[in-house]
Amino acid sequence: MDNKKLILIIDDEPYNIFALKLVLKSKGYAVLSSASLAEGLEILHQHKNINIVLMDMMMP
């Protein structure tokens, strides 16, 4: 994923993921996303170059 900063979004609300991805990509960030914490942790372990995680604190 070239030299862009990589952001992981973890949120169970699809609209939140959509909106955040739209804004972050327009600002030049590379974005990965997950709708579950388990999948998000798996992505985090697979991609050691993730710079920041944005996570919904009220997930079920």
Buried (B, 14 or more C-beta within 10 A) or exposed (E): EEEBBBBBBBBBEEEBBEEBBEEBEEEEBBBBBBBEBEEBBEBBEEEEEBEEBBBBEEEE
